[in-house]
Amino acid sequence: MMNTHTKTIEITVDPEGGVAVKTKGFTGSTCKDASRFIEQALGQAEREKLLPEYFQQAGTSGQIQQGN
């Protein structure tokens, strides 16, 4: 049985070198705090997409797309 309180940061690199950072299991803006060091290491974000869970009190998720 999977723990529903697990916090994860998923990093995906596409064949062209674009990177997507997706957080799961965070509350409020803590997802941004948790992934900030990854974003800083990757450089300027191309765009940021806040998922509906970001605006909920619990179980927040967010996704940030890094450029090539």
C-alpha positions in Angstrom: 0.0 0.0 0.0 1.4 3.4 -1.0 1.8 6.2 1.6 -0.5 9.0 0.5 1.8 11.6 2.3 4.8 10.8 0.1 6.5 13.9 -1.3 8.2 13.5 -4.6 10.0 15.6 -7.2 10.0 14.1 -10.7 12.5 15.4 -13.3 12.0 14.5 -16.9 14.5 15.2 -19.7 13.2 15.1 -23.3 15.3 14.1 -26.3 15.9 17.8 -27.2 17.3 18.6 -23.8 14.2 20.2 -22.3 13.6 19.5 -18.6 10.3 19.3 -16.7 10.2 19.4 -12.9 7.0 18.1 -11.3 6.2 18.0 -7.6 3.7 15.8 -5.9 2.4 15.6 -2.3 3.3 19.1 -1.2 1.0 21.7 0.5 0.6 25.2 -0.8 3.8 26.9 -2.0 6.0 24.3 -0.3 6.3 22.6 -3.7 8.1 25.7 -5.0 10.4 25.8 -2.0 11.2 22.1 -2.3 12.1 22.3 -6.0 13.9 25.7 -5.9 17.4 24.2 -5.8 16.7 22.1 -8.9 15.3 25.1 -10.8 18.4 27.2 -9.8 20.7 24.4 -11.0 18.9 24.2 -14.4 18.7 27.9 -15.0 15.9 30.2 -16.2 12.4 28.6 -16.3 10.8 28.8 -19.7 7.3 28.5 -18.2 5.5 27.5 -15.0 2.2 25.7 -14.9 0.5 25.5 -11.5 -1.8 22.5 -11.3 -5.2 22.7 -9.6 -3.8 21.0 -6.5 -1.5 24.0 -6.0 -4.5 26.0 -4.8 -5.8 23.4 -2.4 -4.7 23.2 1.2 -3.2 19.7 1.0 -1.7 17.4 -1.7 -0.3 20.3 -3.8 1.4 19.6 -7.1 3.1 21.9 -9.6 5.1 21.6 -12.8 7.9 23.8 -14.1 9.1 23.5 -17.7 12.8 24.3 -18.3 14.1 25.4 -21.7 16.6 23.6 -23.9 
